[in-house]
């Protein structure tokens, strides 16, 4: 009888650990997807900044040549 109780408690604890593992695995997967999306967004913003810097440099060069 006592073995069944211990076995039942152990089974409950194992089920809880497995459930927690699944939840953490799912959270990890979501975070990895979110991180990948953020990396893509960062790359896009970096490209946009580089394009704007080039435009600004071109404008400054034009202004400098106009004023010279």
C-alpha positions in Angstrom: 0.0 0.0 0.0 2.8 2.4 1.0 4.7 1.5 -2.2 1.6 2.4 -4.3 1.4 5.8 -2.6 5.1 6.5 -3.1 4.8 5.3 -6.7 1.8 7.6 -7.2 3.7 10.6 -5.8 6.7 9.8 -7.9 4.4 9.5 -11.0 2.8 12.9 -10.2 6.2 14.5 -9.8 7.5 13.0 -13.1 4.3 14.2 -14.8 4.9 17.7 -13.4 8.5 17.7 -14.5 7.6 16.5 -18.0 4.9 19.2 -18.2 7.3 21.9 -17.1 9.9 20.6 -19.6 7.3 20.9 -22.5 6.3 24.4 -21.4 10.0 25.5 -21.2 10.7 23.9 -24.6 7.8 25.7 -26.2 8.9 29.0 -24.6 12.4 28.4 -25.9 11.1 27.8 -29.4 9.0 31.0 -29.3 12.0 33.0 -28.1 14.2 31.6 -30.8 11.6 32.6 -33.5 11.3 36.0 -31.9 15.1 36.4 -31.9 15.3 35.4 -35.6 12.6 38.0 -36.4 14.5 40.7 -34.4 17.7 39.8 -36.2 16.0 40.3 -39.6 14.5 43.6 -38.4 17.9 44.7 -37.2 19.5 43.8 -40.6 16.8 45.7 -42.4 17.2 48.8 -40.2 21.0 48.6 -40.7 20.5 48.5 -44.5 18.2 51.5 -44.3 20.6 53.4 -42.1 23.4 52.7 -44.6 21.3 53.9 -47.5 20.3 57.1 -45.6 24.0 57.8 -44.8 24.9 57.4 -48.4 22.2 59.8 -49.4 23.3 62.3 -46.8 26.9 62.0 -47.9 25.8 62.6 -51.5 23.8 65.7 -50.4 26.7 67.1 -48.5 29.0 66.5 -51.5 26.6 68.4 -53.7 26.3 71.2 -51.3 30.1 71.5 -50.9 30.6 71.5 -54.7 27.8 74.1 -55.1 29.4 76.4 -52.5 32.9 76.0 -53.8 
